[in-house]
């Protein structure tokens, strides 16, 4: 995903650390946050909840990704305001299409 977005001229910042992710979102106010549900030390949905409560995502769209597509996890992500939920392994073309970056997505 990172390589595909970079090739489309998106500036991509990556971290697997929840505290660093929170700090980067606060500092950069990104257009898009791709958030995994499984992060070291914290559930990604809990991090989503915290950042949303602190208004760090007011101008940021969130796509949640997970190795599991359990209905309850998807429901929580959508209720939190996620733009989309994708189950791993992720097809990069489908990912880009669903973001509206290549034809065939919902844009």
Rosetta blueprint (number, residue, H / E / L):
1 X L
2 X H
3 X H
4 X H
5 X H
6 X H
7 X H
8 X L
9 X L
10 X L
11 X L
12 X L
13 X L
14 X L
15 X L
16 X L
17 X L
18 X H
19 X H
20 X H
21 X H
22 X H
23 X H
24 X H
25 X H
26 X H
27 X H
28 X H
29 X L
30 X L
31 X L
32 X E
33 X E
34 X E
35 X E
36 X E
37 X L
38 X E
39 X E
40 X L
41 X L
42 X E
43 X E
44 X H
45 X H
46 X H
47 X H
48 X H
49 X H
50 X H
51 X H
52 X H
53 X H
54 X L
55 X L
56 X L
57 X L
58 X L
59 X L
60 X L
61 X E
62 X E
63 X E
64 X E
65 X E
66 X E
67 X L
68 X L
69 X L
70 X L
71 X H
72 X H
73 X H
74 X H
75 X H
76 X H
77 X H
78 X H
79 X H
80 X H
81 X L
82 X L
83 X L
84 X E
85 X E
86 X E
87 X E
88 X L
89 X L
90 X L
91 X L
92 X H
93 X H
94 X H
95 X H
96 X H
97 X H
98 X H
99 X L
100 X L
101 X L
102 X L
103 X L
104 X L
105 X L
106 X L
107 X L
